Amino acid sequence: MSRTFAFLRAINVGGHTVTMGRLKELFERLGLQGVETFITSGNVAFEGGTDPEAALRGQIEDHLRRALGYDVETFLRTQRELSLLVKRCPFDAPAVASAKALNVALLHAPLPRSAEARLRQLETAVDTLRPSGREVWWLCQVKQSESRFSNAVFEKALGLKATFRGFSTLQRLAAKYQKA
């Protein structure tokens, strides 16, 4: 059975602390199997969930809202989608090596054309942004704390919800569950 990955926004940030054991238990209560968490930033791998993506996402979000008392935006990727994501980095190795950070914004749907122009306006000499399917790649030449770009800036400028993950986290997660 193929795995699905849930990338949760608002887990262990902004005063919303949830242990990974509790998060695992919440996913298991939904009838999902083989639930495992990966680091403490709201990454959950599981089997099951045969409903269409939007329905499954809605079930997870509703369940987490009731259990935790706040909205937890959920971004789902299949094992195949995660594998392809890590193989399709739009930046070459020298660019990645010279950067201080490489992050990926996970979206529910591909970036609308109307948002692409606004995305380009967010680029600076230190922040390069590349849309690709349901992701936006962010290559940062300085420490993220020194950049004016952030998840909040992204969401406000584009009017879209997103959650960001470090590319190395996504690589490690994909490698951990790579099919033999």
C-alpha positions in Angstrom: 0.0 0.0 0.0 1.3 3.4 -0.9 2.0 6.0 1.7 0.5 9.5 1.9 2.3 12.4 3.6 0.5 15.1 5.5 2.4 18.4 6.0 0.7 20.3 8.7 0.8 24.1 9.2 0.7 25.6 12.7 2.1 22.6 14.5 4.7 23.5 17.1 4.9 27.1 16.1 3.1 30.2 17.5 2.3 28.6 20.8 0.6 25.6 19.3 2.5 22.7 20.8 1.6 19.1 20.0 3.7 16.1 20.8 4.3 13.7 18.0 2.8 10.9 20.0 -0.4 12.9 20.3 -0.3 13.7 16.6 0.1 10.0 15.7 -2.8 9.1 18.0 -5.0 11.7 16.3 -4.3 10.3 12.8 -4.8 6.7 14.0 -8.3 7.7 15.3 -9.2 8.5 11.7 -8.6 4.8 10.8 -5.3 5.5 9.1 -2.6 2.7 9.3 1.1 2.7 9.8 1.1 6.3 11.1 4.5 7.8 11.8 5.6 11.3 12.5 8.8 12.8 11.2 10.6 15.5 13.2 8.5 17.8 15.3 7.3 20.2 12.6 4.1 18.4 11.6 5.1 15.8 9.1 3.0 12.7 9.2 3.3 9.6 7.0 0.4 7.0 6.8 -1.2 4.3 4.8 -4.9 4.1 4.1 -7.0 7.1 3.4 -8.5 5.9 0.1 -10.8 8.9 -0.2 -10.1 11.5 -2.8 -7.4 14.0 -1.6 -9.8 16.9 -0.9 -12.1 14.7 1.1 -9.2 13.2 3.1 -7.7 16.6 3.7 -11.1 17.8 4.9 -11.4 14.9 7.3 -8.0 15.4 8.7 -8.5 19.2 9.1 -11.9 18.8 10.8 -10.6 16.1 13.1 -7.5 18.2 14.1 -9.7 21.4 14.6 -12.0 19.5 17.0 -9.1 17.8 18.9 -6.7 20.7 19.1 -9.1 23.7 19.1 -7.5 25.6 16.2 -7.3 25.3 12.4 -4.5 23.1 11.0 -4.1 23.6 7.3 -3.1 20.2 5.8 -1.2 19.6 2.6 -1.1 16.1 1.3 1.3 14.4 -1.1 1.4 10.8 -2.2 4.6 8.8 -2.0 5.1 9.2 -5.7 4.5 13.0 -5.6 7.0 13.4 -2.8 9.6 11.3 -4.7 9.1 13.4 -7.9 9.3 16.6 -5.9 12.7 15.8 -4.5 14.0 14.7 -8.0 12.8 17.9 -9.7 14.6 20.7 -7.8 14.6 23.6 -10.2 18.0 24.9 -9.0 21.4 23.4 -10.1 23.8 21.9 -7.5 26.2 25.0 -7.5 23.2 27.3 -6.7 22.0 25.1 -3.9 25.5 24.7 -2.5 26.0 28.5 -2.4 22.7 29.3 -0.8 22.0 29.4 3.0 18.6 27.8 2.6 16.4 25.9 0.2 12.8 25.6 1.1 9.6 24.4 -0.6 6.2 25.9 -0.1 3.5 23.2 -0.4 0.2 24.4 -1.9 -3.2 22.7 -2.4 -3.2 23.5 -6.1 -0.8 24.9 -8.7 -0.1 28.6 -8.5 -2.7 30.5 -10.5 -1.2 32.5 -13.4 -2.6 35.7 -11.7 -0.4 34.9 -8.7 2.8 34.2 -10.7 3.3 37.9 -11.4 2.9 38.7 -7.7 5.3 35.9 -6.8 8.0 37.5 -9.1 7.5 40.8 -7.3 8.6 39.1 -4.1 12.0 38.1 -5.5 15.0 40.0 -4.3 18.7 39.8 -4.7 18.8 37.2 -2.0 15.5 35.4 -2.6 14.8 33.4 -5.7 11.3 31.9 -6.1 10.3 29.2 -8.6 6.8 27.8 -9.0 6.5 24.2 -10.0 3.2 22.4 -9.9 1.8 22.5 -6.4 5.0 23.8 -4.9 7.0 27.0 -4.9 10.7 26.7 -4.4 12.6 29.4 -2.3 16.4 29.6 -2.6 17.7 32.0 0.0 21.3 33.4 -0.2 21.2 34.7 3.4 19.9 33.3 6.7 16.2 33.1 6.5 15.9 35.4 9.5 17.8 38.0 7.5 15.4 37.8 4.5 12.3 39.9 4.2 10.5 36.9 2.6 8.5 34.5 4.8 5.5 32.3 4.8 3.4 35.2 6.1 4.7 37.5 3.3 3.9 34.8 0.7 0.4 34.1 2.0 -0.5 37.8 2.2 0.9 38.7 -1.2 -0.7 35.8 -3.0 -3.8 35.2 -1.0 -3.0 31.5 -0.7 -2.3 29.1 2.2 1.0 27.3 2.2 3.4 25.5 4.5 7.1 25.6 4.0 9.5 22.7 4.5 13.3 22.6 4.2 14.3 20.7 1.1 16.6 18.5 3.1 13.7 17.5 5.3 11.7 16.5 2.2 14.7 14.6 0.9 15.1 12.7 4.1 11.4 11.9 4.3 11.3 10.6 0.7 14.4 8.5 1.2 13.0 7.0 4.4 10.0 5.6 2.6 11.5 5.0 -0.8 10.1 1.7 -2.3 12.6 -1.0 -2.5 
